[in-house]
Amino acid sequence: MRLPQRILKSFVLCVLIGLPGAQAVFSQPYGDSKKLADITAPFLAEISGIAASRNNPGIYWVHNDSGDGAYVYAISTSGEVKGVFLVRSAGAVDWEDIAWGPGPDGKGSYLYLGDIGNNDLDRCQRTVYRIPEPKLLSDPGTKEAPHLSQEPTIYRTFSYPDHPHNSEAMAVHPQTGDIYIITKEPKDPSTVYKLPRETEHWWEAKVLTRVGQIDVAPDLITGADISPDGKHVAVKTYLGILEFTLPDGAKSFDDIWKSKPQPIAGPVMRQAEAICYSSDGDALLLTSEQLPAPLYEMKRQSPSSDKP
């Protein structure tokens, strides 16, 4: 039985306000969600991540969950597919999130693809791929005849310091290129981990460093993104959104995980797993698995004054 959306929204709001660490007084920093389009392409039935393009204005990059190949897709805000790219020299066991970010020197425009899912907890090592962000061509390509990503494909293999975890959320800092992984825990608080900085020996496996904890039980974390100004982190759960803000005077970005998250009443969606900031940081974009996949936008009430 499906509950009316107004009841679901009330339930979401109550759950979020009650989350440990959430602010006692609920105030909505974003306006109402606006449905931009339905994504109906039959090969995009399991969208698990979304990221705002920097090379192609008005374009968002998405990918599927497990079961697809190493493909990334460019979509417009009208839900149209504008590009199909196959990532060279990459596997796709369980891609769960995508992020835009610079290279390890803080320069360039790259896409990071997180092959970080581990539902059965049987993967000892996971991988984050980094590729130059593609530029769209007049021919969008197809699944049967995709464009190929530009070389090189950098892969960062990692393991956890304790034991295997499942994860669906990855975020990349827009100025430093630091990579953050947030675990998906059905009973315990989720843990935020950081991948050590990329070196010239990027192929060497690394062990993640624990930098924070987020308790959303009984909810589950499914996606994350860092705002272009590096001052906010949006964390998607099945039931809603949390936004962390970097404290004034913070000496490290990692201090953001110690702040109290702001609950945000987002749209009710089926199996919502994908969230990102717009390229200017003044809106959140969300979509979900299952077709038709709605594409929502939520505008910030007070636009960020500090643009990258």
Secondary structure, DSSP 8 states (H G I E B T S, - for coil): ----HHHHHHHHHHHHHTSTT--SS---SB---EEEEEE--TT-TTEEEEEE-SSSTTEEEEEE-TTS-SEEEEEETTS-EEEEEE-TT---S---EEEEE--TTS-S-EEEEEE---TTS--S-EEEEEEE-----SS---SSS-EE--S--EEEEEE-SSS---EEEEEE-TTT--EEEEE--SSS-EEEEEE----TTTTS-EE-EEEEEE--TTS-EEEEEE-TTSSEEEEEESS-EEEEE--TT-SSGGGGGGS--EEE-----TTEEEEEE-TTSSEEEEEESSSSEEEEEEEBSS--S---
